[in-house]
Amino acid sequence: MTDITAAPNLKNLPPETLDFTLLKTTTALAPRLGRLSLPGRKTLLTPGFLGNTSRGVVPHISHDNFAKNTNINGVYIPLEDFVEKLPQKTPPVFQIDTVDPLRRFIALPRDTLLVIGARRQPAIPCPAANTNSEVGILTSVGFRSISSDYYAAAARKLQPDIVIGLADIPFGQAAIGVRRKDKMSDRTESWMRDIIAKRNTIDKDERRFHIFAPILPIEGQLQSWYLDHLVDNMVDKISGVAIYDSHLLDELPEELQQLPRMSFDNPASPQALLRQISLGMDIFTVPFVSDATDAGIALDFTFPAPKKANLKNGSLRQSLGIDMWLTEHSGSMTPLTGACTCYTCIKHHRAYIQHLLSAKEMLGWVLIQLHNHAIMDTFFAGVRNSIANDTFEQDVTAFEAFYEPKLPEKTGEGPRVRGYQFQAPEHGKPTKKNPKAYKPLGAPLNAFHGQQPNKKPEIRDNIDDDALIGLIGLENVDPEEQFENLKLEDDK
């Protein structure tokens, strides 16, 4: 376990410089190799990816497994995960009076690159419209807005390595008018000036965060005024760009071409990743990794792809993943994938993981998540080798011919859903989001309704809603028949 109790006195350290070196590049719209490094942090080779987090952790991966069984060198953390709905309440993350408070609050290893932004990736549409000074966010308990000043102050307080500049983007809005696009450009430029000014107030002998400027998902001519200001007044004050539409890479000003590019253009498949890489994108968050894990799908692809003759069952294309809910795996003693050397594939077999999912044991999703991140790590390593060997274009063509264009559809139940996974209309409803573990068949009997087996009155009457069984309507039923009538959700 990483020791986070003894942190160095960062206040006395000199400001740290984020270095991005292009190792290989040709034209502006072409795959490229790079190396992003920051003193005291693991080096991130690009193209590469960051761990996409929820409440400060990669879903299903505990801190010890993160350190021992993954090769994740950096993580992306949304601020809205830690902001409370009511402004008068100070979120716990801001109550820590220590150096590097966010890193210590989430127990992130000291050498892991820490990137924060305002919204999750992908962001859930917010019913609260953005204004000239505020952005709507989804907290753990509802929607609210935060100001540009609040965001800048939070970045200064939390001391991340990289901050994604605040952007005025109406997520989920299908059609955006020209006037609204003009506002997006004006507001984003103003908010970039705010966060740069806030960082400039940090003492020179203190640690400063690095800023990635957002590039909006609108036509280049409609944000040309903003881009001109970036080049003329801010280019020496930013360390990278965050791009929300990879098709706009060809409109990136030449002065910004040498900066690292972080993608917030949500890729739905490895093929979509390859298309963005072919345009020169450097860093990704890859949300479909955790989506596949929640669906019980073990990713199964490599880059470059195997030879066409290796296709299984004579099929035209091979699936990008293995649905571990299928009962055909219940007797299989093989690993998830034959060539994978992750902890899951070395220590366990398919039958065990299928059993864990069927029993709804969280360990099943833990093992799949470890495997899926290992698959992505190997995928990006293969991409970098392909670019270095000048075979990337041919390898992409072969990959698209070998694999299905989409990930498999979800067939089984996922783990219990967390609040941020619901779309905006779902919020505010009185009903519970997750189904009960057992069917409510009757009126509660004290012995079967989760009462604690403890004689202390203050503890005995505490009820665990998800623990046991409600038996509404069975008051007059014979006790022996009560047990015969019980039905678990799994028995459906």
Beta strands, then each sheet from edge to edge (+ up, - down):
strand 1: 19-24
strand 2: 33-37
strand 3: 44-46
strand 4: 48-49
strand 5: 51-52
strand 6: 74-78
strand 7: 113-117
strand 8: 134-139
strand 9: 142-147
strand 10: 162-164
strand 11: 210-215
strand 12: 240-243
strand 13: 261-263
strand 14: 283-284
strand 15: 297-299
strand 16: 321-323
sheet 1: 1+ 2- 3+
sheet 2: 4+ 14+
sheet 3: 5+ 6+ 7+ 10+ 11+ 12+ 13+
sheet 4: 8+ 9-
sheet 5: 15+ 16-
end
